[in-house]
Amino acid sequence: MELRRHRRGPLLTADHVGVDIRIDSILRGKWHLQDLTVDHPVSSISVNKTGAANLPSPKTPSTSHTSVFDLAIDSVALHQGEIYYNDKKNLLDAALRDLQLAASFDRGQNRYYGDLGYSDGHFQYGSYAPVAHNLKVKFELTAQNFKLESATLETGKSRVTLNGVVEDYANGPRLQVSYNILLATADAARILKTHQSRREMCNSRDR
């Protein structure tokens, strides 16, 4: 069984991209991006049997050092995004639909914070059955640290929740994470294409 949601197409398209610019000072020529909105972006990534992908590679190294924190975008929103990934070398197929992102910039603390998620995800590896799932994430990002306030991945009656932080990710990253796994054996049997007569639940927790 293959994912029927996989599609071939350009690397990236979007129905609409909106940018609002705020002029801070005409005399000094100072401005910043106030809002960035992307409606229905669709990305199709493919990898052939030799491992070559359809991702572009820069011809010359970039000399730009502008970061997302230099841009300081007040509000970033992505609506109804779609990502399709097909890897023939590693027999991996994935489709993420209804991707949503809502992020804001806190100028006082020089950080981005927001929510990311999708409600229609499918993942398939080799001959295993496709895994339908959804994801919800709350995050915070500074120039030094990434904080995962909460992340919940659900498939069937199974659920994975986790939170953590990556400190000093640009230099010597240090990771701290806590997770909780609730696994319904019926979901595992379905993925492994086996049958489970009893409704059993396995619970794994790490703090």
VOTIDREN-755343 format. One line per 5 residues: number of its first residue (from 0); their letters; for each residue z, x, y of N, C-alpha, C, O, CB. Coordinates in steps of 0.2 Angstrom, whole numbers, plus 5000, padded with zeros to 4 digits. Glycine has a CB too. Layout:
BEGIN
NUM) A) Z:X:Y:Z:X:Y:Z:X:Y:Z:X:Y:Z:X:Y  ... $
This chain:
BEGIN
0) MELRR) 5000:5004:4994:5000:5000:5000:5000:5004:5006:5004:5009:5007:5006:4995:5000  4996:5003:5011:4995:5007:5017:4997:5002:5023:4997:4996:5022:4988:5010:5018  4999:5005:5028:5001:5002:5034:4995:4999:5037:4991:5002:5040:5005:5006:5039  4994:4992:5038:4988:4989:5041:4989:4990:5048:4984:4988:5052:4988:4982:5039  4995:4991:5051:4996:4992:5058:4993:4998:5061:4992:4999:5067:5003:4991:5060 $
5) HRRGP) 4991:5003:5057:4989:5009:5059:4982:5008:5062:4978:5004:5059:4988:5015:5053  4980:5011:5067:4974:5010:5071:4971:5017:5073:4975:5021:5075:4974:5005:5077  4965:5017:5074:4961:5023:5076:4959:5022:5083:4957:5016:5085:4955:5025:5072  4960:5026:5088:4958:5025:5095:4959:5032:5099:4961:5037:5096:4961:5019:5097  4958:5031:5105:4960:5037:5110:4967:5039:5109:4971:5035:5107:4958:5035:5117 $
10) LLTAD) 4968:5045:5111:4975:5048:5111:4980:5044:5115:4986:5043:5112:4975:5055:5113  4978:5041:5121:4983:5038:5125:4979:5033:5129:4974:5035:5133:4987:5042:5129  4980:5027:5129:4978:5022:5134:4983:5018:5137:4989:5018:5134:4972:5017:5131  4982:5014:5142:4987:5010:5145:4983:5004:5149:4978:5005:5152:4992:5013:5150  4986:4998:5149:4983:4993:5153:4984:4993:5160:4980:4992:5164:4986:4986:5150 $
15) HVGVD) 4990:4996:5162:4991:4997:5169:4997:5002:5170:5002:5003:5166:4994:4990:5172  4996:5006:5175:5001:5011:5177:5002:5010:5185:4997:5011:5189:4998:5018:5176  5008:5009:5187:5010:5007:5193:5015:5013:5196:5020:5015:5193:5013:5001:5194  5013:5015:5202:5017:5021:5205:5019:5018:5212:5015:5017:5216:5014:5027:5205  5026:5018:5214:5028:5017:5221:5031:5023:5224:5035:5027:5221:5033:5011:5221 $
20) IRIDS) 5028:5025:5230:5030:5031:5233:5034:5030:5239:5032:5025:5243:5024:5036:5235  5040:5033:5240:5044:5032:5246:5044:5038:5251:5045:5043:5249:5051:5030:5244  5042:5036:5257:5042:5042:5262:5049:5043:5265:5051:5038:5268:5037:5040:5268  5052:5049:5264:5058:5050:5266:5058:5053:5274:5062:5051:5278:5062:5055:5262  5053:5057:5275:5052:5059:5282:5045:5061:5283:5042:5065:5280:5057:5066:5283 $
25) ILRGK) 5042:5058:5288:5035:5059:5290:5034:5066:5293:5030:5069:5291:5032:5053:5294  5039:5067:5297:5038:5074:5301:5039:5080:5296:5036:5085:5297:5044:5074:5306  5044:5079:5291:5045:5085:5287:5041:5084:5281:5041:5089:5277:5052:5085:5285  5037:5079:5280:5032:5078:5274:5036:5077:5268:5034:5079:5262:5028:5084:5274  5042:5074:5268:5046:5073:5262:5045:5066:5259:5045:5061:5263:5054:5074:5264 $
30) WHLQD) 5044:5066:5252:5043:5059:5249:5046:5060:5242:5047:5066:5239:5036:5057:5249  5047:5055:5239:5048:5055:5231:5046:5048:5228:5044:5043:5231:5056:5055:5231  5045:5049:5221:5043:5043:5217:5049:5038:5217:5054:5040:5214:5040:5046:5210  5047:5032:5219:5053:5027:5219:5052:5023:5212:5058:5022:5209:5052:5022:5224  5046:5021:5210:5046:5018:5204:5040:5020:5200:5034:5021:5203:5045:5010:5205 $
35) LTVDH) 5040:5020:5193:5035:5022:5189:5035:5016:5183:5040:5016:5180:5035:5029:5186  5029:5012:5183:5029:5007:5178:5023:5008:5174:5017:5009:5176:5029:5000:5181  5023:5008:5167:5018:5008:5162:5018:5002:5158:5023:5001:5155:5018:5015:5158  5012:4998:5158:5012:4992:5154:5007:4993:5148:5001:4996:5149:5009:4986:5159  5009:4992:5142:5006:4992:5136:5002:4999:5135:4996:4999:5134:5001:4986:5136 $
40) PVSSI) 5006:5004:5135:5003:5011:5133:5002:5011:5126:5007:5009:5122:5007:5017:5136  4997:5014:5123:4995:5014:5116:4993:5021:5115:4988:5024:5118:4989:5009:5114  4997:5024:5110:4995:5031:5108:4994:5032:5101:4997:5029:5097:5001:5036:5110  4988:5035:5099:4986:5036:5092:4986:5043:5090:4981:5047:5093:4979:5032:5091  4990:5045:5086:4991:5053:5084:4989:5053:5077:4991:5050:5073:4998:5055:5086 $
45) SVNKT) 4984:5058:5076:4982:5059:5069:4982:5066:5067:4981:5071:5071:4975:5056:5068  4983:5068:5061:4983:5074:5058:4979:5075:5052:4980:5071:5047:4991:5077:5057  4974:5079:5051:4970:5079:5046:4973:5083:5040:4979:5086:5041:4963:5082:5047  4970:5084:5034:4972:5087:5028:4974:5095:5029:4977:5098:5026:4968:5086:5023  4971:5098:5034:4972:5105:5036:4978:5106:5041:4980:5111:5042:4966:5108:5039 $
50) GAANL) 4980:5100:5043:4986:5101:5048:4984:5101:5055:4988:5101:5060:4990:5107:5047  4977:5100:5057:4975:5100:5064:4976:5093:5067:4974:5088:5063:4968:5102:5064  4979:5092:5073:4980:5086:5076:4975:5085:5081:4972:5089:5084:4987:5086:5078  4975:5079:5084:4971:5077:5089:4974:5078:5096:4972:5075:5101:4968:5070:5089  4980:5082:5096:4983:5083:5102:4980:5089:5106:4978:5093:5103:4990:5085:5101 $
55) PSPKT) 4979:5088:5113:4975:5093:5117:4980:5099:5118:4986:5099:5118:4973:5090:5124  4977:5105:5118:4981:5111:5119:4978:5114:5126:4972:5115:5127:4980:5116:5113  4983:5116:5130:4981:5119:5136:4977:5126:5136:4979:5130:5131:4987:5120:5141  4972:5127:5140:4968:5133:5139:4971:5139:5142:4970:5144:5140:4961:5132:5143  4975:5137:5148:4979:5142:5151:4986:5140:5151:4988:5134:5152:4976:5144:5158 $
60) PSTSH) 4991:5145:5151:4998:5143:5151:5000:5140:5158:4997:5142:5163:5003:5149:5150  5004:5135:5158:5006:5132:5164:5010:5136:5168:5015:5139:5166:5009:5125:5163  5009:5136:5175:5014:5140:5180:5018:5135:5183:5022:5137:5188:5010:5144:5184  5018:5129:5182:5022:5124:5186:5029:5124:5183:5030:5124:5177:5019:5117:5185  5034:5123:5187:5041:5123:5185:5044:5117:5187:5050:5116:5188:5045:5129:5188 $
65) TSVFD) 5040:5112:5189:5043:5105:5191:5046:5101:5186:5042:5101:5180:5037:5101:5195  5052:5099:5186:5055:5095:5181:5056:5088:5183:5054:5086:5189:5062:5098:5179  5058:5084:5178:5059:5077:5180:5064:5076:5184:5065:5071:5188:5060:5073:5173  5069:5081:5185:5074:5080:5190:5072:5082:5197:5075:5079:5202:5080:5085:5187  5067:5086:5197:5064:5087:5204:5060:5081:5206:5061:5080:5212:5059:5093:5203 $
70) LAIDS) 5057:5078:5202:5054:5071:5204:5059:5066:5206:5057:5062:5210:5049:5069:5198  5065:5066:5202:5070:5061:5204:5067:5054:5205:5068:5051:5210:5073:5063:5211  5064:5051:5200:5061:5045:5200:5067:5039:5199:5070:5039:5195:5056:5044:5194  5067:5035:5204:5072:5030:5205:5072:5026:5199:5078:5024:5196:5072:5026:5211  5067:5023:5196:5066:5018:5191:5060:5020:5187:5054:5020:5190:5066:5011:5194 $
75) VALHQ) 5061:5020:5180:5055:5021:5176:5055:5015:5171:5061:5014:5167:5056:5028:5172  5050:5012:5170:5049:5006:5165:5043:5007:5161:5038:5008:5163:5050:5000:5169  5044:5006:5154:5038:5005:5150:5039:4999:5146:5044:4997:5143:5038:5012:5145  5033:4995:5146:5033:4989:5143:5028:4988:5137:5022:4990:5138:5032:4983:5148  5030:4985:5131:5026:4984:5126:5021:4990:5124:5015:4989:5123:5021:4978:5128 $
80) GEIYY) 5025:4995:5123:5021:5001:5121:5020:5001:5113:5023:4998:5109:5026:5008:5122  5015:5005:5111:5013:5006:5104:5012:5013:5102:5008:5017:5106:5007:5001:5102  5014:5016:5097:5013:5022:5094:5011:5022:5087:5014:5019:5083:5019:5027:5095  5005:5025:5086:5003:5025:5079:5002:5033:5077:4999:5037:5080:4996:5022:5078  5004:5034:5071:5004:5041:5068:5002:5041:5061:5005:5038:5057:5011:5044:5069 $
85) NDKKN) 4997:5045:5060:4994:5046:5053:4993:5053:5051:4989:5057:5055:4987:5042:5053  4997:5055:5046:4997:5062:5044:4994:5063:5037:4998:5061:5032:5004:5066:5045  4988:5065:5036:4985:5065:5030:4988:5071:5026:4987:5071:5020:4978:5065:5030  4990:5077:5029:4992:5082:5026:4999:5081:5023:5000:5083:5017:4993:5088:5031  5004:5078:5026:5010:5076:5023:5011:5069:5021:5017:5067:5019:5016:5078:5029 $
90) LLDAA) 5006:5065:5020:5006:5059:5018:5011:5054:5021:5015:5051:5018:5007:5059:5010  5011:5055:5028:5015:5051:5032:5011:5046:5037:5007:5048:5040:5020:5056:5036  5014:5040:5037:5011:5035:5041:5016:5031:5045:5021:5029:5042:5006:5030:5037  5015:5030:5051:5020:5027:5055:5017:5022:5061:5012:5024:5063:5025:5031:5058  5020:5017:5062:5018:5013:5068:5024:5010:5071:5028:5007:5068:5013:5007:5065 $
95) LRDLQ) 5024:5011:5078:5030:5008:5082:5027:5003:5087:5022:5005:5091:5034:5014:5085  5029:4997:5087:5026:4992:5092:5032:4989:5096:5038:4989:5094:5022:4987:5088  5030:4986:5101:5035:4983:5106:5040:4988:5108:5046:4987:5109:5039:4977:5103  5037:4994:5110:5042:4999:5113:5043:4998:5120:5039:4997:5124:5038:5006:5112  5050:4998:5122:5052:4997:5128:5057:5003:5131:5061:5005:5127:5056:4990:5128 $
100) LAASF) 5056:5004:5137:5060:5009:5140:5062:5007:5147:5058:5005:5151:5056:5016:5141  5068:5007:5149:5071:5006:5156:5076:5011:5158:5081:5012:5155:5074:4999:5156  5074:5015:5163:5078:5021:5165:5079:5021:5172:5074:5019:5176:5075:5028:5162  5085:5024:5174:5086:5024:5182:5089:5031:5183:5091:5035:5179:5091:5019:5184  5088:5033:5189:5090:5040:5191:5096:5039:5196:5096:5036:5201:5085:5044:5195 $
105) DRGQN) 5101:5043:5194:5108:5043:5198:5107:5049:5202:5109:5055:5200:5114:5043:5194  5106:5049:5209:5105:5055:5213:5112:5058:5214:5112:5064:5215:5103:5053:5220  5118:5054:5214:5124:5057:5215:5126:5062:5210:5129:5067:5211:5129:5052:5216  5124:5060:5204:5126:5065:5198:5120:5068:5195:5120:5072:5190:5129:5061:5192  5114:5067:5198:5108:5071:5196:5106:5069:5188:5106:5074:5184:5108:5078:5197 $
110) RYYGD) 5106:5063:5187:5105:5061:5179:5101:5055:5179:5101:5051:5183:5112:5060:5176  5098:5055:5173:5094:5049:5171:5098:5045:5166:5102:5048:5162:5087:5050:5168  5098:5039:5166:5102:5035:5161:5098:5028:5159:5094:5026:5164:5109:5033:5163  5098:5026:5153:5094:5020:5152:5094:5018:5145:5099:5020:5141:5087:5020:5154  5089:5013:5143:5089:5011:5136:5082:5012:5134:5077:5011:5137:5091:5003:5136 $
115) LGYSD) 5081:5013:5127:5075:5014:5124:5075:5010:5117:5080:5011:5114:5073:5022:5123  5070:5007:5115:5070:5004:5109:5063:5001:5107:5059:5000:5111:5075:4999:5108  5063:4999:5101:5057:4995:5099:5059:4990:5093:5064:4991:5090:5051:5000:5096  5056:4984:5093:5058:4979:5088:5053:4978:5082:5054:4974:5077:5058:4972:5091  5048:4982:5082:5043:4982:5076:5040:4989:5074:5035:4991:5076:5037:4977:5079 $
120) GHFQY) 5045:4992:5070:5043:4998:5068:5041:4998:5060:5045:4995:5056:5048:5003:5069  5037:5003:5058:5035:5003:5051:5034:5011:5049:5031:5014:5053:5029:4999:5049  5036:5013:5044:5036:5020:5042:5035:5020:5034:5038:5016:5030:5043:5024:5043  5030:5024:5032:5028:5025:5025:5027:5032:5024:5023:5036:5027:5022:5021:5023  5030:5035:5018:5029:5041:5016:5027:5041:5009:5030:5038:5004:5036:5045:5016 $
125) GSYAP) 5021:5044:5008:5018:5045:5001:5017:5038:4998:5014:5033:5001:5022:5049:4997  5019:5037:4991:5019:5031:4988:5024:5026:4988:5025:5021:4985:5018:5033:4980  5029:5028:4993:5035:5024:4994:5033:5018:4998:5028:5018:5001:5041:5028:4997  5037:5012:4997:5035:5006:5001:5036:5007:5008:5041:5011:5010:5039:5000:4998  5032:5004:5012:5033:5004:5020:5040:5002:5022:5043:4997:5018:5028:5000:5024 $
130) VAHNL) 5043:5005:5027:5050:5003:5029:5049:5000:5036:5048:5003:5041:5055:5009:5029  5051:4993:5036:5051:4990:5042:5057:4991:5046:5063:4990:5042:5049:4982:5041  5058:4992:5052:5064:4994:5055:5064:4992:5063:5058:4991:5065:5066:5001:5054  5069:4993:5066:5070:4992:5073:5075:4997:5076:5079:4999:5072:5071:4985:5076  5074:4999:5082:5079:5004:5085:5081:5002:5092:5077:5000:5096:5075:5011:5085 $
135) KVKFE) 5087:5003:5093:5090:5002:5100:5094:5008:5102:5098:5011:5098:5094:4996:5101  5093:5011:5108:5096:5017:5110:5098:5017:5117:5095:5014:5122:5091:5023:5110  5104:5019:5119:5107:5020:5126:5108:5028:5127:5111:5031:5122:5113:5016:5127  5106:5030:5132:5106:5037:5133:5107:5039:5140:5107:5035:5145:5099:5041:5131  5109:5046:5141:5110:5049:5148:5107:5056:5147:5109:5060:5142:5118:5049:5150 $
140) LTAQN) 5104:5058:5152:5101:5065:5152:5102:5068:5159:5100:5065:5164:5093:5064:5151  5105:5074:5159:5105:5079:5164:5101:5085:5163:5098:5085:5158:5113:5080:5166  5101:5089:5168:5097:5096:5167:5100:5100:5162:5097:5105:5160:5097:5099:5174  5106:5099:5160:5110:5103:5155:5111:5099:5148:5110:5102:5143:5116:5106:5158  5113:5093:5149:5115:5090:5143:5111:5083:5141:5109:5080:5146:5122:5088:5143 $
145) FKLES) 5111:5081:5135:5108:5075:5133:5114:5071:5129:5116:5074:5124:5102:5076:5128  5115:5065:5132:5121:5061:5128:5118:5055:5125:5115:5051:5129:5126:5060:5133  5119:5054:5119:5117:5048:5115:5123:5044:5115:5127:5045:5111:5114:5050:5108  5123:5039:5120:5129:5035:5120:5129:5030:5114:5135:5029:5111:5129:5030:5126  5123:5028:5111:5123:5024:5105:5116:5023:5103:5111:5023:5107:5126:5017:5106 $
150) ATLET) 5115:5023:5096:5109:5022:5093:5110:5018:5087:5114:5020:5083:5105:5029:5092  5106:5013:5086:5106:5008:5080:5100:5007:5077:5095:5005:5081:5109:5002:5082  5099:5009:5071:5093:5009:5067:5094:5004:5062:5099:5005:5058:5090:5016:5064  5090:4998:5061:5091:4993:5056:5085:4992:5052:5079:4992:5055:5093:4987:5060  5086:4991:5046:5080:4989:5041:5083:4984:5036:5088:4986:5032:5077:4995:5038 $
155) GKSRV) 5081:4978:5035:5084:4973:5031:5091:4972:5033:5093:4971:5038:5083:4976:5024  5095:4973:5028:5103:4972:5029:5106:4979:5029:5112:4980:5030:5106:4969:5023  5102:4984:5030:5105:4991:5031:5105:4993:5038:5101:4991:5042:5101:4996:5027  5110:4998:5040:5110:4999:5047:5113:5006:5047:5118:5008:5044:5115:4994:5051  5110:5010:5052:5113:5017:5054:5115:5017:5061:5111:5015:5066:5108:5022:5052 $
160) TLNGV) 5121:5019:5063:5123:5019:5070:5126:5026:5071:5129:5029:5067:5128:5014:5072  5124:5029:5077:5126:5036:5078:5127:5037:5086:5124:5033:5090:5122:5041:5075  5131:5041:5088:5132:5044:5095:5133:5051:5095:5135:5054:5090:5137:5040:5098  5131:5054:5100:5132:5062:5100:5130:5065:5107:5128:5061:5112:5129:5065:5095  5130:5071:5107:5128:5075:5113:5125:5081:5111:5128:5085:5107:5135:5076:5118 $
165) VEDYA) 5120:5083:5115:5117:5090:5115:5119:5094:5121:5116:5092:5126:5110:5090:5113  5123:5099:5121:5125:5102:5127:5121:5109:5128:5119:5112:5123:5132:5104:5127  5119:5110:5134:5115:5116:5136:5109:5116:5132:5107:5122:5129:5119:5122:5135  5105:5111:5131:5099:5111:5127:5093:5115:5129:5089:5117:5125:5096:5104:5127  5093:5118:5135:5088:5122:5137:5089:5129:5135:5084:5133:5135:5087:5122:5145 $
170) NGPRL) 5095:5131:5134:5097:5138:5132:5100:5139:5125:5096:5141:5121:5102:5141:5137  5106:5138:5124:5109:5138:5118:5112:5131:5116:5118:5130:5117:5115:5143:5117  5108:5127:5113:5110:5120:5112:5116:5120:5107:5116:5123:5102:5104:5116:5109  5121:5115:5109:5126:5114:5104:5126:5106:5103:5126:5102:5108:5133:5116:5107  5127:5105:5097:5126:5098:5094:5133:5095:5092:5136:5098:5088:5120:5097:5089 $
175) QVSYN) 5135:5089:5094:5140:5085:5091:5138:5078:5090:5135:5075:5094:5146:5085:5096  5139:5076:5084:5136:5069:5082:5141:5066:5077:5144:5069:5073:5129:5070:5079  5142:5059:5078:5145:5055:5074:5141:5049:5071:5137:5047:5075:5152:5052:5077  5141:5047:5065:5137:5042:5062:5140:5038:5057:5146:5039:5055:5131:5046:5059  5137:5032:5056:5140:5027:5051:5134:5024:5048:5129:5022:5051:5144:5022:5055 $
180) ILLAT) 5134:5024:5041:5128:5022:5037:5130:5016:5033:5135:5017:5029:5125:5027:5033  5127:5010:5034:5128:5005:5029:5122:5003:5025:5117:5001:5028:5131:4998:5033  5122:5005:5019:5116:5004:5015:5116:4999:5010:5121:4999:5006:5114:5011:5011  5111:4994:5010:5111:4989:5005:5106:4992:5000:5101:4994:5001:5108:4982:5008  5109:4992:4994:5105:4995:4988:5099:4991:4987:5094:4993:4984:5109:4995:4982 $
185) ADAAR) 5098:4984:4989:5092:4980:4988:5087:4983:4993:5081:4983:4991:5093:4973:4990  5089:4986:4999:5084:4989:5003:5081:4995:5000:5075:4997:5000:5087:4990:5010  5086:4999:4997:5084:5006:4994:5079:5004:4988:5074:5008:4987:5090:5010:4992  5081:4999:4984:5077:4997:4978:5070:4995:4981:5065:4997:4978:5080:4992:4974  5069:4992:4986:5063:4989:4989:5059:4995:4991:5053:4996:4989:5064:4984:4994 $
190) ILKTH) 5062:5000:4994:5058:5006:4997:5056:5010:4991:5050:5013:4991:5063:5010:5001  5060:5011:4986:5058:5015:4980:5054:5011:4975:5052:5014:4970:5065:5017:4977  5053:5005:4976:5049:5001:4972:5052:5000:4965:5049:5000:4960:5042:5004:4971  5059:4999:4965:5062:4997:4959:5066:4990:4961:5066:4987:4966:5068:5002:4957  5069:4988:4955:5073:4981:4956:5080:4982:4956:5083:4986:4952:5070:4976:4951 $
195) QSRRE) 5084:4978:4960:5091:4978:4959:5093:4971:4958:5092:4967:4962:5094:4981:4966  5097:4970:4953:5099:4964:4951:5105:4961:4955:5106:4955:4956:5100:4963:4943  5109:4966:4956:5115:4964:4960:5115:4966:4967:5112:4971:4969:5122:4968:4957  5118:4962:4971:5118:4964:4979:5124:4968:4980:5130:4966:4981:5119:4958:4983  5123:4975:4980:5128:4980:4981:5127:4983:4988:5122:4984:4990:5129:4985:4975 $
200) MCNSR) 5133:4985:4991:5132:4989:4997:5136:4995:4997:5141:4996:4994:5136:4984:5003  5133:5000:5000:5136:5007:5000:5137:5008:5007:5133:5007:5012:5131:5013:4997  5143:5011:5009:5145:5013:5015:5147:5020:5016:5151:5022:5012:5151:5008:5017  5144:5023:5021:5145:5030:5022:5147:5031:5029:5144:5028:5034:5139:5035:5020  5152:5035:5031:5154:5036:5037:5156:5043:5039:5159:5047:5034:5161:5031:5039 $
205) DR) 5155:5046:5045:5156:5053:5046:5159:5052:5054:5156:5049:5058:5150:5058:5046  5164:5056:5055:5167:5056:5062:5168:5063:5064:5170:5065:5069:5174:5052:5062 $
